[in-house]
Amino acid sequence: MSDKAKVHTTKLSVNVNKIATLRNARGGLIPDVLLSAKRIEAFGAQGITVHPRPDARHITYEDVRGLKGIVKTEFNIEGYPNDAFIDLLLEVRPEQVTLVPDPEDILTSNAGWDAIENQQLLKEVIARFKEAGIRTSIFIDTNEGQIKAAANTGTDRIELYTEDYAVNHKKIGADAAIPYARAANLAHSLGLEVNAGHDLDLSNLKDFAQNVPHLDEVSIGHALISDALYLGMSNTVAMYLACLQVD
């Protein structure tokens, strides 16, 4: 590669939900979600992600409002677009919203949108967010038809749901990224930018980053925060960033 060649850099956005989970288990303000986000940014992460859920079991709406005032990189808010969530987003106006199809009682995201069946809902919600200057992303599987349908909603990006990759990586290694590479190429051809997230960790992230083209951003929470308990937050963020350096 020549010195003048452009290197595509994938950004790391750290989901701080689990820090809020630990805080809420005891009550009070320790660990401090806002301070944690500041430190994570200082350690090199290029974004902060949160997913406020209706039961407020981890990140609360007040956390979201507080984080907006201190996040200096990219603030990404995930969630199902009910009225309360939409109102919060239009108030806070983060850099990015990632729409997920989670029902209220689900523990963690476990499927992408059916962008065909929910085409009209997504179009209407995305139009509102784009009018407010918020970049939109849709959480989605690698299915070709769903990605094409996502492109028709007006979204700026898709976020590839990577649980299947993580499961299959344990069995077949880097080849588990093949359907994600195809999906990313298709999305790129349709004018969509590409994010990814769910169960990415230190054991599988490098293979994913090296084999999936056009990857703009990964959002990682549970694994990264868990690793930080053993390795320290500064060291952990550096290790995840190293995985994103494509050879």
C-alpha positions in Angstrom: 0.0 0.0 0.0 1.4 3.4 -0.9 1.9 6.2 1.6 -0.8 8.1 -0.2 -3.4 5.3 0.0 -6.3 5.9 2.2 -6.6 3.5 5.2 -10.2 2.8 6.3 -10.4 3.1 10.1 -13.2 1.4 12.0 -14.3 3.3 15.0 -14.9 1.8 18.4 -18.0 2.9 20.3 -18.2 1.5 23.8 -21.6 0.7 25.3 -21.7 1.7 28.9 -24.9 -0.1 29.9 -23.1 -2.6 32.1 -21.5 0.2 34.1 -25.0 1.4 34.9 -26.2 -2.1 35.7 -23.4 -2.3 38.4 -24.4 1.1 39.8 -28.1 0.2 39.9 -27.4 -3.1 41.8 -26.3 -1.0 44.8 -28.0 2.3 44.2 -26.3 5.6 44.4 -23.8 6.9 41.9 -20.9 4.4 42.0 -19.7 3.5 39.5 -20.3 6.9 37.9 -21.5 6.4 34.3 -20.6 9.9 33.2 -17.1 9.7 34.6 -16.7 6.3 33.0 -17.7 7.7 29.6 -15.2 10.5 30.0 -12.4 8.1 30.9 -13.3 5.7 28.0 -13.1 8.6 25.6 -9.7 9.7 27.1 -8.4 6.1 26.6 -9.1 6.4 22.9 -12.6 5.1 22.1 -14.2 7.1 19.3 -17.8 6.9 20.6 -20.1 6.1 23.5 -23.2 4.0 23.1 -26.2 3.5 25.4 -29.4 1.6 25.2 -32.0 3.0 27.6 -34.8 0.4 28.1 -38.3 1.0 29.3 -37.7 -0.6 32.7 -34.5 1.5 33.3 -32.6 -1.6 34.5 -29.3 0.0 33.4 -29.1 3.3 31.5 -31.8 5.8 32.5 -33.2 8.7 30.5 -31.5 11.0 33.0 -28.2 9.2 32.2 -28.8 9.9 28.5 -29.4 13.6 29.2 -26.3 13.8 31.4 -24.1 12.0 28.8 -25.1 14.4 26.1 -23.4 17.1 28.0 -20.1 15.4 28.4 -19.6 13.0 25.4 -17.0 14.7 23.1 -16.7 12.0 20.5 -19.8 10.4 19.0 -22.9 9.7 21.0 -25.0 6.7 19.8 -28.3 5.9 21.4 -29.9 2.5 20.7 -33.6 1.7 21.2 -37.0 0.7 20.0 -38.8 3.8 18.5 -41.7 4.1 20.9 -43.1 7.6 21.6 -41.0 8.1 24.8 -37.8 7.1 23.0 -38.5 9.3 20.0 -39.2 12.3 22.3 -35.9 11.7 24.2 -33.9 11.5 21.0 -35.4 14.7 19.6 -34.6 16.4 22.9 -31.0 15.1 23.2 -30.1 15.0 19.5 -27.2 12.6 19.6 -24.9 12.1 16.6 -26.5 8.7 15.8 -29.6 6.7 16.7 -29.6 2.9 16.2 -33.1 1.5 15.9 -33.6 -2.0 17.3 -36.7 -4.1 17.2 -36.6 -5.2 20.8 -39.9 -5.8 22.7 -40.0 -4.3 26.1 -39.3 -7.5 28.1 -36.3 -8.7 26.2 -33.0 -9.1 28.1 -30.7 -8.2 25.1 -31.1 -7.7 21.4 -31.5 -11.0 19.6 -32.7 -10.3 16.1 -32.5 -7.6 13.4 -35.5 -5.7 12.0 -37.8 -7.1 9.5 -37.4 -4.1 7.3 -39.9 -5.4 4.8 -42.8 -5.8 7.2 -41.9 -2.6 9.2 -41.0 -0.5 6.2 -43.6 2.2 6.8 -42.8 2.5 10.5 -39.1 2.8 9.8 -39.6 5.3 7.1 -41.7 7.6 9.3 -39.3 7.4 12.3 -36.2 7.8 10.2 -37.6 10.9 8.5 -38.2 12.5 11.9 -34.7 11.8 13.1 -33.1 13.0 9.8 -35.1 16.2 9.9 -33.5 16.8 13.4 -30.0 16.2 12.0 -29.6 12.8 13.6 -27.8 10.1 11.6 -29.8 6.8 11.6 -28.8 3.2 11.7 -31.0 0.1 11.6 -30.0 -3.1 13.4 -30.3 -5.9 10.9 -29.3 -9.4 9.9 -27.3 -10.3 6.8 -30.3 -11.3 4.7 -30.0 -9.7 1.2 -33.7 -8.9 1.0 -33.7 -7.2 4.4 -30.7 -5.0 3.5 -32.3 -3.9 0.3 -35.5 -3.1 2.2 -33.4 -1.2 4.8 -32.0 1.0 2.0 -35.5 1.9 1.0 -36.3 3.3 4.5 -34.0 6.3 4.1 -31.6 5.2 6.8 -28.0 6.3 6.6 -26.5 3.1 8.0 -27.2 -0.5 9.0 -25.7 -2.2 12.0 -25.1 -5.9 11.3 -26.2 -8.2 14.1 -23.2 -10.3 14.8 -24.3 -13.0 17.2 -24.2 -15.7 14.5 -20.7 -14.6 13.6 -19.5 -14.9 17.2 -21.0 -18.4 17.6 -19.7 -19.7 14.2 -16.2 -18.1 14.8 -15.6 -20.6 17.6 -16.2 -23.4 15.1 -14.7 -22.2 11.8 -12.7 -19.1 12.6 -12.5 -16.2 10.1 -14.7 -17.9 7.6 -17.6 -17.0 9.8 -17.2 -13.4 8.5 -18.1 -14.4 4.9 -21.8 -13.7 5.0 -21.1 -10.4 6.8 -18.6 -9.4 4.1 -21.2 -10.1 1.4 -23.8 -8.1 3.4 -21.4 -5.1 3.8 -20.5 -5.1 0.1 -24.2 -5.1 -0.8 -25.0 -2.3 1.7 -22.1 -0.2 0.4 -23.4 -0.7 -3.2 -26.8 0.6 -2.1 -25.3 3.7 -0.5 -25.5 2.6 3.1 -22.7 2.9 5.6 -22.0 -0.2 7.8 -21.8 -0.7 11.6 -21.7 -3.9 13.5 -22.3 -5.2 17.0 -23.3 -8.0 19.4 -21.0 -10.5 21.0 -17.9 -9.1 19.4 -14.9 -9.5 21.7 -11.1 -9.9 21.9 -11.2 -13.4 20.5 -13.1 -12.6 17.3 -13.0 -8.9 16.6 -9.7 -8.8 14.6 -10.9 -11.5 12.2 -14.2 -9.6 11.7 -12.5 -6.3 11.1 -10.0 -7.8 8.7 -12.6 -9.6 6.6 -15.6 -7.3 6.5 -15.1 -4.3 4.2 -16.6 -0.8 4.5 -16.9 -1.2 8.3 -17.4 2.2 9.8 -18.0 1.4 13.5 -18.4 -1.4 16.0 -20.4 -1.1 19.2 -19.2 -3.3 22.0 -20.4 -3.3 25.6 -20.7 -6.5 27.7 -17.5 -8.1 26.6 -15.4 -5.0 26.8 -16.7 -3.9 30.2 -16.2 -7.5 31.5 -12.6 -7.6 30.2 -11.9 -4.3 31.9 -12.6 -5.9 35.3 -9.6 -8.1 34.7 -7.4 -6.0 32.5 -8.2 -2.4 33.4 -10.2 0.0 31.3 -7.3 1.8 29.7 -5.6 -1.4 28.7 -8.9 -3.0 27.5 -9.8 -0.1 25.2 -6.3 -0.2 23.7 -6.6 -3.9 23.1 -9.9 -3.5 21.3 -8.6 -0.6 19.2 -5.7 -2.8 18.2 -8.1 -5.5 16.9 -9.5 -2.9 14.6 -6.2 -2.1 12.9 -6.5 -3.8 9.6 -3.2 -5.2 8.1 
